[in-house]
Structure formats: structure tokens, C-alpha cells
Amino acid sequence: MDAHRRPPKLMDRVKATMSVKRDSPRTEKTYCYWIRYFIRFHDVPHPASMGGSEVRAFLVPRCGTPGEATGKK
């Protein structure tokens, strides 16, 4: 066994997990799209270094704040 073997990349891990859960290929494609979009939104840092504040910065402009009505008049 190679001691310098790298762990699987994030997207490979996502796809493997979704395969085990038996999600549809279309669902997998959509999840992967939004994960890439989230990472690029934050100028491509390592996902392990991001947390709640990055998630809020990404979602609030798209979904509104929690408890806020999202319907537009």
C-alpha cells in the first residue's frame, strides 16, 4: 500500500456517497453543480476551511434570511 496516497477528492467523495444512497444521476449532477458554485463563490478555498458564515453569505442573497418571507410582491 502506498503511504503517500491522497484521500479522494471532494467531488469523488460526493459522487460515491450519492451512489451508495442510490440517488438519481440527475440529483447527483444538480448537487455537484451547487457544490462547485458554492466553492467558486468563495474564490476556491478548501471546503474544510469554510463554515456557517460562508454558507450564510452564499444563501442569504439567494434565499433570504431565516424566517423572512421569500415571496416577492
PLY file of the C-alpha trace (Angstrom):
ply
format ascii 1.0
element vertex 73
property float x
property float y
property float z
element edge 72
property int vertex1
property int vertex2
end_header
0.00 0.00 0.00
1.31 3.44 -0.92
1.90 5.56 2.20
1.67 8.78 0.15
-1.72 8.06 -1.36
-4.02 11.08 -1.27
-7.56 10.83 0.04
-10.31 11.02 -2.60
-11.18 14.49 -3.86
-14.34 16.16 -2.59
-16.42 15.65 -5.72
-15.37 11.99 -5.93
-16.49 11.56 -2.33
-19.82 13.28 -3.04
-20.47 11.08 -6.08
-19.54 7.91 -4.18
-21.83 8.84 -1.29
-24.72 9.61 -3.62
-24.17 6.32 -5.42
-24.34 4.41 -2.14
-27.54 6.29 -1.26
-28.86 5.34 -4.72
-29.69 8.91 -5.68
-30.57 9.50 -9.30
-27.85 10.67 -11.72
-29.78 13.90 -12.23
-29.80 14.59 -8.47
-26.06 13.88 -8.35
-25.45 16.29 -11.22
-27.50 19.02 -9.51
-25.76 18.59 -6.14
-22.35 18.70 -7.81
-23.32 21.88 -9.69
-24.33 23.68 -6.47
-21.24 22.48 -4.59
-18.98 23.82 -7.36
-20.95 27.08 -7.46
-20.59 27.48 -3.66
-16.82 26.86 -3.78
-16.29 29.25 -6.70
-18.44 31.90 -4.98
-15.82 31.93 -2.20
-12.82 32.06 -4.57
-12.00 28.34 -4.33
-10.76 27.84 -0.75
-10.55 24.33 0.62
-14.10 23.33 1.65
-12.86 22.09 5.04
-11.84 25.65 5.91
-15.36 27.04 5.39
-18.18 27.13 7.90
-21.51 28.68 8.77
-20.58 32.25 7.89
-19.66 31.22 4.34
-22.90 29.27 3.98
-24.92 32.30 5.15
-23.02 34.64 2.79
-23.88 32.30 -0.07
-27.52 31.55 0.78
-28.96 34.82 2.17
-28.81 36.73 -1.15
-30.47 33.75 -2.87
-32.98 32.63 -0.24
-33.38 35.45 2.27
-32.75 35.31 5.99
-34.32 32.57 8.11
-37.92 33.43 8.95
-38.13 36.03 6.20
-40.91 35.69 3.65
-39.34 34.86 0.30
-42.34 35.72 -1.86
-42.00 38.88 -3.91
-44.88 41.29 -4.29
0 1
1 2
2 3
3 4
4 5
5 6
6 7
7 8
8 9
9 10
10 11
11 12
12 13
13 14
14 15
15 16
16 17
17 18
18 19
19 20
20 21
21 22
22 23
23 24
24 25
25 26
26 27
27 28
28 29
29 30
30 31
31 32
32 33
33 34
34 35
35 36
36 37
37 38
38 39
39 40
40 41
41 42
42 43
43 44
44 45
45 46
46 47
47 48
48 49
49 50
50 51
51 52
52 53
53 54
54 55
55 56
56 57
57 58
58 59
59 60
60 61
61 62
62 63
63 64
64 65
65 66
66 67
67 68
68 69
69 70
70 71
71 72
